[in-house]
Every structure is written in structure tokens, then in C-alpha cells.
């Protein structure tokens, strides 16, 4: 029989083992991990607040209370202005330009005020301008006699279209040579281009020592514009006066103009007349006013 002392020792050992197991189970049920990690307490949130962590590990039997951080409210960005005002003086430093340069450039001023529709301008805004011409004429085929010439060129009848009207008059000092008439032109290509072509129709009267003729004037005109806005242009035309009759006359003309100021140009023209009665010529130099 086992002595009573030994049995009491065995019973104490069992109770000790049972007590350690109960203590371990209680540790597992606590709201934080055994490794010392910080436990979070879930809470409902209806705003964009972010949770704050426990500042220090909680006590053995106290839960970790998580407090919400300050709510950050985001405001919408300010709306950008729909249009920006363009001021020449204000933009001069930005463009690194002298304000005098901007004031002296109509094209730059127009671009600063509003960006133009280039495609629309090429179609409807002429690269050449209406011109008023007065000058001296010489008639080599009539004894080199001198005379005068005056004309108005390309008056636009319908703005934005290629329909123009022109008229001219020339006469020698002795009255042996005289020519006058008017015609309508319709430019077929976009008005703002560097090249244009126009059929012409009108009336003309011609007088020379050898013949006189008048009647319908039809022809074709080629316009070359190397510098837009009236800076320079060249026009080559061929017309027939009283076509199909005995007095038919063919006239070939070449006119060149070059601007010396914003409103004035120097012009030259050469003209040759061919008919069954002979050939006649005319050259001239003129001063042109751009309208």
C-alpha cells in the first residue's frame, strides 16, 4: 500500500498541471496577441476618418480602445477661367518682344486678340487688294509718243467671293492712240492663295492710226501673289476684243506691282495688241494706291 504522503504529492502535482492549462487558455482569450502586437477594435465609420493605433500595449485585462483620427475634408478644385484675356502689353515680356514691335505689327495684334481661322481666310479673304492706278504711258509703235493711263483694279462686288470689277483708260498726248473699257472678273481659286485664275468679260474700245474697233471683250487672267495683302503681285492676261469679227484684236498684258509703303505701290505694265491690220504696243509706269 502506497503511503499517504506519496498520494498527497501526486494529487498536488495533478492540480498544479490543471491550473497551468487553465491559465494558458485564459491568455489565448485576451484581445491582444502574445507576441506584443497591437490589437485593433473594430468600429463603424460613416466618414473618411482613419483609425488610430493604440499608443502603447494595453493592460492585461483592459481592451485596446481605438480612437478615430481627425477627418480630412477635400474641397473641389477651383474652376479655371474659360477664356484668357490677351493683352499686348502684358504678353510683351512673355513673348520677349518690345511692345513697339507688337504695336507695329497688325498681324501679331490680330493673333493676340483672336486666333484666326486660317482655312476660312484662305477661302474668302483676298491675298490682293483693290488698287487705284495713275501713271505715264508710252506707245513705242506710234512714234514713241507719250501719254497717260488711269485704272481701278479688282473692286470686290460681293465680299467673300471672287467677283470683281475693273476699268481702265489710256490715251496718247496727240490723240492717235486711245483705249478704254471695263470688265468683270471671277477668280476661281481660293482668294487667299498665292495663285489665282479668273475668266473675264466686258466691253472695250480701241483706236489706233491704222484701225478702230470696239465690242465684247473676253479673256483669261492669271494672278501670282508672292506677298499677301498687296505687298507684291504679278498679273498676266490674254483677251480678245470683238472676237469672231473682222475687227478682232488680241491683247496680251503683263502688270507688276510692288509696295513701297503700306498704302502706296509702284507698278509697271506692258501691253501688246495683235490684229489683222498690224501690231501695236504700250509700256507704262504708275503709282498705285491700295484701297
VONU-200142 format. One line per field, with one value per residue: residue number from 1; chain; x, y, z of N, C-alpha, C, O in turn. Coordinates in pm, whole numbers, plus 50000, padded with zeros to 5 digits. Example, Ala and Ser with C-alpha at 12.3 -4.5 7.8 and 13.67 -1.06 7.14 Angstrom:
pos <- [1,2]
unit <- [A,A]
n_c1 <- [51319,51285]
n_c2 <- [49431,49775]
n_c3 <- [50780,50708]
ca_c1 <- [51230,51367]
ca_c2 <- [49550,49894]
ca_c3 <- [50780,50714]
c_c1 <- [51320,51290]
c_c2 <- [49670,50003]
c_c3 <- [50780,50787]
o_c1 <- [51424,51341]
o_c2 <- [49668,50114]
o_c3 <- [50846,50804]
% end
This chain:
pos <- [1,2,3,4,5,6,7,8,9,10,11,12,13,14,15,16,17,18,19,20,21,22,23,24,25,26,27,28,29,30,31,32,33,34,35,36,37,38,39,40,41,42,43,44,45,46,47,48,49,50,51,52,53,54,55,56,57,58,59,60,61,62,63,64,65,66,67,68,69,70,71,72,73,74,75,76,77,78,79,80,81,82,83,84,85,86,87,88,89,90,91,92,93,94,95,96,97,98,99,100,101,102,103,104,105,106,107,108,109,110,111,112,113,114,115,116,117,118,119,120,121,122,123,124,125,126,127,128,129,130,131,132,133,134,135,136,137,138,139,140,141,142,143,144,145,146,147,148,149,150,151,152,153,154,155,156,157,158,159,160,161,162,163,164,165,166,167,168,169,170,171,172,173,174,175,176,177,178,179,180,181,182,183,184,185,186,187,188,189,190,191,192,193,194,195,196,197,198,199,200,201,202,203,204,205,206,207,208,209,210,211,212,213,214,215,216,217,218,219,220,221,222,223,224,225,226,227,228,229,230,231,232,233,234,235,236,237,238,239,240,241,242,243,244,245,246,247,248,249,250,251,252,253,254,255,256,257,258,259,260,261,262,263,264,265,266,267,268,269,270,271,272,273,274,275,276,277,278,279,280,281,282,283,284,285,286,287,288,289,290,291]
unit <- [A,A,A,A,A,A,A,A,A,A,A,A,A,A,A,A,A,A,A,A,A,A,A,A,A,A,A,A,A,A,A,A,A,A,A,A,A,A,A,A,A,A,A,A,A,A,A,A,A,A,A,A,A,A,A,A,A,A,A,A,A,A,A,A,A,A,A,A,A,A,A,A,A,A,A,A,A,A,A,A,A,A,A,A,A,A,A,A,A,A,A,A,A,A,A,A,A,A,A,A,A,A,A,A,A,A,A,A,A,A,A,A,A,A,A,A,A,A,A,A,A,A,A,A,A,A,A,A,A,A,A,A,A,A,A,A,A,A,A,A,A,A,A,A,A,A,A,A,A,A,A,A,A,A,A,A,A,A,A,A,A,A,A,A,A,A,A,A,A,A,A,A,A,A,A,A,A,A,A,A,A,A,A,A,A,A,A,A,A,A,A,A,A,A,A,A,A,A,A,A,A,A,A,A,A,A,A,A,A,A,A,A,A,A,A,A,A,A,A,A,A,A,A,A,A,A,A,A,A,A,A,A,A,A,A,A,A,A,A,A,A,A,A,A,A,A,A,A,A,A,A,A,A,A,A,A,A,A,A,A,A,A,A,A,A,A,A,A,A,A,A,A,A,A,A,A,A,A,A,A,A,A,A,A,A,A,A,A,A,A,A]
n_c1 <- [50086,50043,50212,50055,50164,50296,50076,49947,50134,50126,49860,49876,50053,49896,49693,49839,49921,49671,49597,49791,49722,49466,49532,49677,49476,49317,49489,49492,49237,49247,49230,49459,49760,49996,50255,50295,50190,49986,49646,49344,49034,48739,48529,48231,48225,48122,48236,48526,48725,49035,49150,49316,49606,49667,49840,50014,50091,49804,49674,49673,49407,49259,49082,49200,49145,49043,49074,48916,49093,49150,48911,48960,48863,48804,48815,48659,48857,48935,48754,48884,48932,48725,48807,49099,49214,49388,49643,49834,50042,50079,50158,50393,50641,50631,50648,50893,50927,50953,50713,50665,50714,50496,50289,50347,50288,50030,49940,50037,49902,49638,49643,49694,49459,49260,49268,49290,49077,49242,49193,48943,49010,49186,49010,48824,48928,49089,49416,49516,49463,49218,49303,49397,49509,49738,49930,50217,50226,50373,50392,50543,50507,50388,50547,50689,50539,50421,50194,49907,49776,49513,49347,49125,49146,49018,48777,48590,48286,48104,48161,48384,48358,48479,48417,48487,48527,48668,48820,48963,49162,49341,49550,49717,49925,49880,49641,49617,49631,49414,49242,48988,48778,48584,48559,48439,48556,48601,48736,48857,48988,49072,49060,49265,49498,49825,49823,49599,49318,49121,48837,48741,48509,48371,48356,48522,48697,48903,49148,49360,49619,49588,49350,49018,48827,48566,48372,48259,48455,48649,48829,49115,49271,49567,49683,49950,50065,50311,50348,50130,49839,49882,50150,50314,50255,50179,50036,49911,49750,49523,49324,49042,48911,48604,48559,48564,48493,48574,48721,48857,49072,49357,49482,49762,49872,50091,50132,50296,50331,50465,50492,50579,50516,50273,50041,50096,50209,50447,50406,50435,50360,50308,50196,50060,49917,49750,49638,49463,49540,49779,50040,50056,50192,50240,50385,50424,50449,50348,50182,50038,49754,49659,49351]
n_c2 <- [49882,50222,50479,50740,50994,50996,50975,51218,51394,51324,51402,51680,51746,51692,51879,52113,52094,52109,52372,52532,52481,52594,52862,52914,52891,53109,53319,53303,53392,53668,54017,54090,53996,53742,53796,54064,54234,54506,54529,54590,54755,54696,54932,55104,55330,55621,55822,55962,55908,55805,55522,55528,55391,55199,55376,55248,54918,54747,54709,54408,54310,54500,54629,54734,55058,55211,55519,55743,55923,56272,56399,56447,56684,56715,56970,57072,57140,57474,57626,57668,57964,58015,58153,58332,58655,58833,59051,59290,59446,59311,59062,59112,59097,58820,58711,58802,59039,59370,59611,59800,59661,59488,59676,59776,59571,59461,59203,59045,59171,59105,58830,58814,58917,58741,58410,58349,58188,58006,57844,57936,58201,58167,58076,58289,58546,58791,58771,58979,59331,59593,59832,60163,60324,60547,60683,60718,60665,60513,60483,60281,60180,60385,60606,60651,60811,60982,60950,60912,60709,60553,60366,60142,59863,59544,59575,59455,59309,59144,59081,58835,58667,58573,58765,59046,59387,59588,59874,60079,60339,60482,60707,60873,61170,61305,61206,60996,60738,60547,60389,60230,60081,59833,59555,59244,59018,58685,58515,58191,58022,57968,58279,58363,58244,58192,58180,58248,58226,58372,58402,58658,58914,59173,59508,59687,59954,60040,60247,60328,60460,60296,60145,60112,59969,59809,59650,59334,59208,58946,58713,58574,58564,58543,58534,58600,58598,58670,58801,58845,59058,59280,59340,59257,59165,58986,58999,58832,58851,58757,58869,58904,59129,59209,58938,58700,58869,59090,59296,59190,59190,59086,59107,59111,59130,59233,59296,59436,59486,59653,59709,60010,60149,60102,60172,60262,60177,60094,60050,59866,59814,59618,59601,59442,59459,59268,59239,59195,59413,59502,59543,59671,59848,59913,60066,60127,60319,60348,60492,60343,60327,60158,60033]
n_c3 <- [50000,49909,50065,50252,50230,49982,49807,49853,49747,49476,49413,49450,49241,49012,49041,49008,48739,48609,48677,48539,48274,48260,48298,48061,47865,47929,47862,47580,47519,47551,47428,47276,47099,47188,47111,47144,46962,46843,46914,46739,46772,46619,46461,46359,46075,45923,45786,45619,45805,45946,46133,46453,46597,46898,47144,47323,47448,47570,47908,48111,48147,48011,47734,47407,47307,47022,46871,46642,46390,46304,46080,45734,45511,45169,44936,44629,44332,44231,43967,43640,43447,43160,42929,42840,42875,42632,42635,42477,42590,42828,42741,42612,42770,42818,42561,42500,42354,42227,42320,42120,41888,41877,41855,41604,41432,41260,41204,41420,41629,41564,41594,41867,41972,41876,41768,41432,41185,40977,40751,40665,40604,40388,40197,40167,40219,40039,39895,39756,39693,39630,39384,39294,39015,38862,38599,38378,38030,37745,37388,37193,36930,36795,36710,36946,37113,37401,37683,37895,38163,38345,38597,38773,38974,39038,39212,39468,39429,39564,39884,40009,39797,39466,39275,39089,38969,38710,38556,38296,38143,37875,37691,37425,37399,37159,37073,36891,36978,37172,37437,37614,37861,38043,38272,38409,38654,38761,39012,39034,39212,39569,39740,39909,39828,39673,39402,39137,38915,38665,38463,38228,38130,37934,37808,37542,37382,37113,36959,36696,36471,36247,36267,36409,36667,36852,37110,37241,37507,37596,37801,37978,38297,38482,38808,39020,39348,39537,39779,40033,40089,39929,39904,39689,39352,39048,38730,38454,38149,37888,37630,37408,37180,37034,36932,36664,36461,36181,36283,36500,36781,36951,37280,37481,37810,38073,38407,38686,39031,39318,39659,39828,40053,40318,40192,39936,39608,39352,39006,38700,38354,38061,37730,37444,37125,36884,36557,36243,36102,36192,36441,36772,37055,37407,37693,38043,38350,38684,38971,39247,39455,39738,39826]
ca_c1 <- [50000,50126,50200,49966,50245,50318,49949,49922,50224,50072,49741,49920,50110,49787,49625,49928,49915,49542,49600,49870,49645,49358,49593,49712,49352,49275,49575,49452,49111,49266,49215,49584,49841,50101,50383,50308,50135,49879,49516,49254,48894,48663,48422,48169,48266,48044,48312,48656,48823,49125,49166,49446,49653,49687,49973,50100,50021,49704,49697,49642,49264,49190,49083,49263,49042,49091,49004,48929,49177,49075,48857,49014,48763,48864,48731,48681,48949,48874,48734,48971,48854,48702,48887,49205,49226,49521,49678,49963,50144,50107,50225,50524,50752,50624,50697,51026,50917,50931,50574,50659,50706,50358,50207,50376,50256,49886,49916,50057,49792,49517,49659,49681,49318,49182,49336,49202,49050,49327,49128,48839,49073,49239,48899,48739,48996,49181,49558,49545,49370,49172,49410,49371,49638,49756,50069,50264,50229,50445,50344,50658,50469,50331,50647,50736,50464,50385,50054,49869,49691,49447,49264,49091,49160,48965,48681,48513,48143,48041,48268,48396,48351,48583,48364,48542,48509,48784,48804,49089,49161,49474,49544,49841,49910,49830,49509,49616,49610,49319,49184,48913,48685,48563,48537,48414,48644,48559,48852,48807,49058,49058,49109,49383,49612,49932,49795,49457,49284,48989,48783,48700,48414,48341,48347,48643,48709,49043,49168,49500,49623,49555,49216,48936,48738,48502,48279,48274,48593,48653,48967,49157,49371,49644,49732,50051,50076,50417,50338,49988,49800,49920,50294,50364,50178,50205,49916,49926,49615,49503,49184,49007,48809,48521,48601,48484,48463,48691,48800,48905,49206,49405,49564,49838,49915,50166,50139,50370,50323,50548,50460,50687,50463,50157,49929,50140,50291,50494,50362,50473,50277,50346,50079,50083,49793,49767,49519,49492,49588,49913,50070,50078,50245,50235,50452,50387,50488,50237,50174,49914,49703,49588,49226]
ca_c2 <- [50000,50341,50563,50855,51110,50990,51002,51362,51462,51302,51484,51819,51764,51697,52009,52215,52083,52163,52518,52592,52474,52693,52994,52929,52913,53247,53409,53299,53465,53812,54085,54121,53878,53714,53849,54206,54316,54593,54484,54698,54730,54735,55026,55152,55465,55673,55929,55921,55915,55690,55478,55549,55273,55216,55434,55154,54791,54759,54631,54264,54283,54616,54627,54848,55149,55278,55645,55790,56042,56388,56380,56540,56714,56758,57065,57061,57241,57594,57616,57753,58053,57956,58225,58415,58780,58851,59191,59300,59494,59208,58949,59150,59032,58675,58679,58861,59134,59510,59649,59874,59562,59442,59785,59795,59450,59432,59058,58997,59222,59029,58696,58827,58939,58621,58323,58345,58062,58016,57781,58027,58317,58130,58064,58406,58674,58802,58798,59103,59437,59686,59927,60278,60342,60662,60680,60764,60559,60542,60397,60266,60154,60507,60712,60672,60919,60961,60967,60886,60592,60550,60246,60088,59719,59444,59619,59336,59338,59066,59043,58692,58591,58612,58852,59182,59472,59671,59967,60148,60436,60528,60795,60941,61314,61355,61152,60888,60609,60556,60260,60235,59970,59776,59411,59171,58901,58593,58431,58055,57953,58040,58416,58386,58167,58263,58172,58250,58228,58434,58441,58798,58952,59315,59589,59765,60031,60063,60338,60344,60523,60200,60087,60133,59856,59807,59540,59241,59179,58824,58670,58494,58637,58465,58622,58544,58687,58622,58867,58870,59189,59387,59366,59240,59071,58985,58958,58807,58835,58749,58897,58924,59231,59180,58809,58645,58970,59134,59388,59123,59228,59014,59192,59042,59230,59190,59405,59401,59589,59629,59810,60088,60177,60018,60215,60301,60082,60128,59947,59872,59726,59600,59556,59422,59436,59198,59237,59173,59539,59531,59524,59794,59820,60019,60040,60234,60314,60411,60496,60274,60346,60040,60069]
ca_c3 <- [50000,49895,50182,50238,50187,49835,49739,49860,49650,49339,49395,49432,49106,48912,49050,48950,48592,48567,48693,48430,48148,48264,48278,47919,47790,47957,47784,47440,47501,47568,47300,47206,47070,47285,47066,47174,46854,46889,46866,46699,46799,46501,46490,46236,46034,45810,45721,45568,45914,45953,46272,46518,46670,47041,47167,47397,47468,47677,48030,48097,48136,47952,47587,47336,47252,46900,46851,46502,46370,46254,45945,45634,45410,45043,44863,44483,44280,44175,43822,43561,43360,43028,42832,42896,42802,42577,42632,42410,42682,42928,42678,42556,42841,42799,42427,42486,42245,42260,42289,41993,41780,41872,41803,41463,41355,41260,41206,41556,41711,41534,41655,42011,42005,41849,41672,41315,41115,40859,40636,40618,40542,40257,40103,40146,40234,39924,39918,39685,39732,39527,39355,39209,38946,38773,38558,38246,37928,37620,37280,37103,36791,36738,36715,37084,37172,37539,37716,38035,38188,38476,38609,38904,38957,39133,39313,39505,39423,39670,39977,40035,39672,39371,39170,39095,38851,38680,38444,38266,38033,37835,37572,37391,37403,37031,37047,36792,37049,37282,37477,37739,37877,38176,38269,38533,38671,38867,39048,39054,39321,39695,39727,39989,39778,39603,39259,39108,38773,38651,38331,38225,38026,37945,37685,37517,37258,37076,36846,36655,36339,36142,36278,36527,36692,36983,37125,37354,37549,37677,37818,38094,38375,38579,38915,39110,39464,39627,39909,40058,40140,39838,39904,39553,39270,38904,38658,38311,38093,37743,37598,37267,37160,36916,36876,36554,36361,36105,36366,36622,36827,37069,37367,37585,37909,38190,38505,38807,39134,39437,39760,39889,40186,40345,40109,39802,39533,39218,38912,38558,38271,37921,37654,37301,37052,36757,36472,36101,36046,36240,36584,36848,37188,37508,37821,38136,38490,38754,39116,39285,39590,39784,39892]
c_c1 <- [50089,50107,50117,50043,50266,50192,49917,50009,50173,49950,49777,49977,50001,49717,49709,49922,49785,49537,49678,49795,49534,49412,49630,49590,49304,49359,49534,49326,49128,49269,49344,49666,49952,50233,50397,50254,50018,49749,49429,49113,48814,48553,48362,48214,48185,48117,48444,48762,48906,49144,49306,49481,49668,49824,50066,50023,49925,49743,49645,49495,49187,49195,49150,49154,49104,49009,49022,49014,49092,49033,48912,48909,48833,48769,48759,48775,48874,48866,48824,48886,48843,48788,48988,49216,49371,49547,49819,50072,50180,50184,50363,50639,50751,50680,50837,51031,50900,50786,50561,50651,50563,50268,50228,50344,50106,49857,49931,49947,49665,49526,49649,49536,49237,49257,49245,49183,49124,49259,49020,48899,49128,49128,48835,48811,49102,49324,49602,49434,49325,49277,49359,49503,49633,49903,50094,50270,50306,50405,50456,50619,50409,50429,50694,50663,50426,50237,50029,49781,49635,49357,49229,49082,49096,48886,48590,48365,48067,48151,48265,48386,48460,48535,48415,48511,48631,48753,48936,49071,49306,49462,49680,49816,49851,49695,49504,49593,49515,49261,49109,48815,48672,48534,48507,48504,48587,48674,48802,48868,49037,49128,49238,49507,49714,49913,49645,49435,49142,48953,48733,48602,48379,48328,48475,48635,48856,49049,49318,49501,49578,49412,49147,48844,48681,48407,48308,48421,48589,48798,48987,49272,49434,49706,49830,50075,50185,50412,50192,49964,49840,50067,50355,50272,50215,50081,49946,49788,49620,49354,49167,48891,48738,48560,48505,48447,48591,48781,48852,49049,49238,49500,49629,49896,49991,50177,50206,50359,50403,50525,50586,50646,50342,50039,49968,50227,50340,50454,50417,50382,50327,50224,50112,49950,49824,49634,49561,49549,49728,49925,50100,50123,50231,50310,50417,50444,50385,50258,50038,49881,49623,49465,49180]
c_c2 <- [50122,50428,50686,50978,51112,51022,51152,51440,51447,51390,51631,51846,51773,51831,52122,52214,52141,52314,52587,52589,52575,52835,53018,52957,53057,53346,53413,53380,53615,53883,54131,53995,53865,53775,53998,54294,54394,54546,54604,54659,54784,54830,55071,55294,55506,55784,55873,55932,55790,55651,55505,55427,55304,55272,55342,55025,54803,54677,54489,54239,54398,54607,54750,54932,55224,55403,55690,55916,56155,56364,56488,56561,56772,56851,57052,57170,57359,57582,57715,57845,57994,58023,58311,58541,58797,59000,59203,59345,59389,59091,58983,59089,58881,58634,58731,58955,59274,59544,59727,59779,59512,59550,59806,59677,59423,59283,59003,59046,59141,58890,58703,58847,58812,58539,58307,58204,58068,57958,57872,58149,58285,58122,58198,58541,58689,58829,58923,59203,59518,59796,60039,60321,60464,60664,60734,60644,60608,60438,60382,60248,60277,60622,60745,60789,60884,60982,60940,60762,60601,60427,60220,59937,59643,59507,59501,59371,59266,59021,58894,58606,58642,58704,58995,59255,59560,59760,60040,60242,60475,60608,60859,61092,61368,61296,61039,60750,60633,60418,60281,60118,59927,59627,59358,59049,58814,58496,58294,57985,58030,58176,58440,58313,58254,58262,58174,58268,58280,58451,58584,58820,59099,59380,59670,59834,60063,60155,60354,60417,60429,60149,60134,60013,59869,59689,59456,59211,59057,58780,58587,58568,58544,58562,58546,58645,58633,58683,58908,59012,59305,59418,59357,59142,59087,58930,58947,58778,58830,58770,58918,59023,59204,59047,58761,58745,59009,59226,59324,59162,59144,59103,59105,59146,59163,59310,59354,59517,59551,59743,59878,60137,60086,60052,60245,60193,60148,60015,59972,59780,59730,59544,59548,59386,59372,59197,59211,59298,59575,59505,59659,59757,59941,59974,60155,60211,60395,60409,60439,60302,60223,60081,59960]
c_c3 <- [50000,50015,50152,50190,50038,49761,49742,49763,49507,49314,49377,49293,49000,48915,48990,48799,48540,48580,48584,48299,48146,48241,48132,47835,47810,47878,47638,47415,47516,47432,47234,47196,47172,47244,47092,47064,46907,46828,46839,46730,46682,46543,46359,46206,45913,45738,45675,45675,45917,46099,46323,46599,46819,47066,47242,47419,47584,47799,48013,48076,48073,47800,47529,47273,47135,46878,46706,46495,46315,46110,45853,45528,45288,44971,44715,44435,44221,44024,43750,43475,43221,42922,42904,42812,42758,42563,42576,42505,42786,42868,42624,42634,42822,42665,42402,42366,42300,42229,42159,41875,41764,41814,41654,41375,41362,41268,41347,41648,41689,41596,41807,42053,41986,41745,41550,41261,40982,40735,40578,40550,40404,40154,40068,40159,40126,39967,39843,39717,39612,39510,39263,39148,38854,38732,38419,38152,37806,37517,37176,36956,36723,36761,36855,37152,37315,37563,37864,38042,38329,38480,38754,38885,39073,39248,39344,39515,39533,39765,40007,39913,39577,39260,39189,38965,38835,38561,38422,38148,38005,37705,37550,37388,37272,36992,36947,36855,37166,37308,37609,37742,38022,38164,38407,38534,38781,38895,39095,39176,39452,39692,39803,39941,39707,39451,39240,38959,38759,38504,38339,38111,38046,37808,37670,37382,37234,36955,36822,36521,36227,36150,36406,36544,36834,36989,37249,37379,37641,37689,37943,38162,38477,38679,39002,39222,39557,39766,39931,40108,40053,39834,39766,39480,39123,38835,38509,38254,37940,37717,37449,37259,37028,36853,36767,36448,36286,36186,36494,36653,36951,37149,37474,37679,38023,38283,38632,38904,39256,39535,39813,40027,40205,40254,39964,39740,39404,39125,38772,38480,38126,37847,37506,37235,36917,36682,36327,36035,36094,36390,36649,36989,37278,37632,37914,38273,38567,38904,39156,39431,39627,39865,39988]
o_c1 <- [50189,49995,50110,49987,50255,50198,49867,49966,50175,49936,49715,49955,50012,49686,49656,49919,49784,49475,49636,49802,49509,49349,49616,49596,49255,49307,49542,49307,49030,49305,49336,49647,49996,50316,50503,50269,49956,49739,49440,49075,48820,48491,48431,48238,48181,48067,48473,48878,48855,49155,49403,49395,49680,49921,50187,49900,49958,49830,49582,49459,49064,49300,49157,49077,49205,48886,49131,49007,48974,49111,48912,48869,48912,48653,48873,48774,48764,48959,48840,48777,48937,48837,48965,49227,49464,49478,49911,50183,50296,50265,50442,50730,50857,50751,50895,51124,50840,50738,50456,50589,50515,50180,50137,50369,50060,49760,49849,49902,49592,49425,49600,49494,49154,49303,49134,49263,49075,49265,49007,48845,49118,49148,48796,48758,49195,49349,49714,49326,49386,49332,49287,49599,49538,49992,50005,50314,50304,50385,50463,50690,50381,50395,50735,50719,50402,50164,50120,49721,49700,49298,49295,49018,49118,48922,48520,48324,47973,48229,48160,48405,48525,48606,48389,48474,48691,48670,49012,48980,49384,49375,49749,49702,49780,49639,49395,49541,49532,49233,49161,48776,48740,48490,48543,48527,48533,48705,48717,48805,48991,49241,49314,49611,49693,49980,49571,49522,49052,49031,48686,48611,48359,48294,48532,48578,48926,48969,49393,49395,49533,49356,49210,48789,48741,48367,48371,48501,48533,48880,48892,49358,49364,49773,49797,50102,50153,50464,50137,50053,49834,50107,50439,50219,50272,50027,49998,49716,49707,49269,49261,48787,48801,48590,48383,48377,48701,48901,48887,49134,49158,49589,49561,49961,49959,50227,50178,50375,50410,50536,50687,50732,50311,49947,49881,50307,50281,50466,50441,50332,50380,50157,50181,49879,49912,49531,49680,49602,49790,49834,50161,50094,50213,50300,50385,50481,50341,50340,49935,49968,49529,49477,49076]
o_c2 <- [50132,50448,50731,51059,51217,51091,51206,51539,51541,51447,51700,51952,51854,51890,52214,52320,52213,52379,52694,52684,52637,52916,53130,53039,53118,53448,53520,53433,53687,53821,54208,53900,53962,53805,54055,54416,54354,54526,54707,54542,54902,54812,55077,55372,55434,55835,55754,55963,55681,55740,55506,55366,55419,55218,55356,55025,54863,54589,54456,54154,54398,54579,54855,54880,55292,55396,55676,56003,56136,56314,56606,56465,56865,56815,57025,57281,57344,57534,57830,57806,57932,57955,58357,58534,58779,59068,59136,59290,59377,59029,58894,59034,58820,58534,58707,58952,59294,59510,59720,59811,59495,59521,59850,59681,59366,59242,58923,58973,59111,58838,58608,58798,58778,58593,58257,58114,58126,58017,57883,58197,58367,58157,58220,58642,58609,58901,58971,59166,59512,59846,60013,60350,60483,60651,60788,60536,60725,60321,60461,60295,60272,60722,60859,60857,60767,61026,60945,60717,60651,60389,60269,59889,59675,59495,59451,59452,59323,58932,58834,58485,58742,58721,59058,59194,59603,59727,60060,60227,60499,60581,60895,61138,61468,61333,60987,60659,60725,60342,60342,60064,59979,59580,59418,58985,58862,58409,58284,57898,58143,58186,58529,58319,58373,58336,58112,58318,58238,58509,58628,58753,59144,59317,59716,59784,60107,60145,60388,60434,60476,60112,60188,59962,59931,59635,59500,59193,59064,58804,58538,58626,58473,58658,58439,58762,58557,58625,58991,59078,59420,59513,59439,59049,59188,58827,59039,58691,58888,58701,58946,59005,59180,59041,58780,58711,58966,59234,59395,59166,59134,59166,59036,59241,59051,59415,59244,59633,59434,59860,59812,60165,60003,59972,60253,60128,60244,59897,60086,59681,59830,59453,59634,59296,59417,59160,59207,59290,59667,59453,59747,59647,60054,59858,60265,60099,60500,60333,60483,60301,60186,60157,59973]
o_c3 <- [50071,50061,50037,50116,49974,49659,49644,49704,49428,49205,49296,49235,48908,48812,48928,48736,48441,48495,48538,48221,48043,48174,48083,47742,47715,47832,47576,47306,47497,47331,47138,47272,47234,47330,47065,47070,47006,46707,46906,46717,46650,46648,46258,46299,45813,45638,45690,45645,45892,46183,46246,46661,46860,47012,47227,47410,47686,47795,47913,47994,48078,47743,47593,47192,47150,46867,46651,46582,46284,46029,45887,45461,45300,44947,44678,44488,44167,43960,43792,43434,43171,42832,43016,42689,42836,42487,42622,42503,42827,42936,42594,42571,42812,42654,42296,42287,42406,42121,42094,41773,41652,41733,41584,41255,41461,41332,41391,41736,41784,41645,41869,42158,42071,41645,41563,41287,40885,40627,40456,40450,40312,40038,39954,40112,40120,40064,39863,39763,39505,39607,39167,39220,38778,38817,38352,38191,37770,37549,37082,36867,36603,36823,36880,37238,37347,37475,37946,37944,38421,38379,38846,38791,39190,39365,39255,39598,39590,39731,40028,39921,39606,39161,39292,38865,38934,38476,38516,38067,38097,37622,37645,37375,37275,36888,36919,36790,37246,37216,37703,37639,38111,38060,38508,38431,38881,38814,39184,39235,39449,39645,39767,40006,39684,39380,39316,38886,38833,38427,38444,38007,38158,37709,37769,37285,37326,36863,36913,36460,36123,36047,36497,36446,36922,36886,37345,37287,37750,37600,38004,38096,38550,38641,39053,39196,39649,39861,39859,40162,40098,39767,39729,39540,39082,38875,38447,38304,37875,37774,37375,37323,36925,36734,36775,36353,36322,36163,36589,36565,37044,37092,37549,37635,38064,38243,38680,38865,39295,39499,39839,40111,40119,40239,39878,39807,39356,39160,38732,38533,38078,37896,37450,37281,36845,36738,36295,35924,36041,36454,36588,37036,37233,37672,37870,38310,38520,38957,39105,39518,39557,39961,40052]
% end
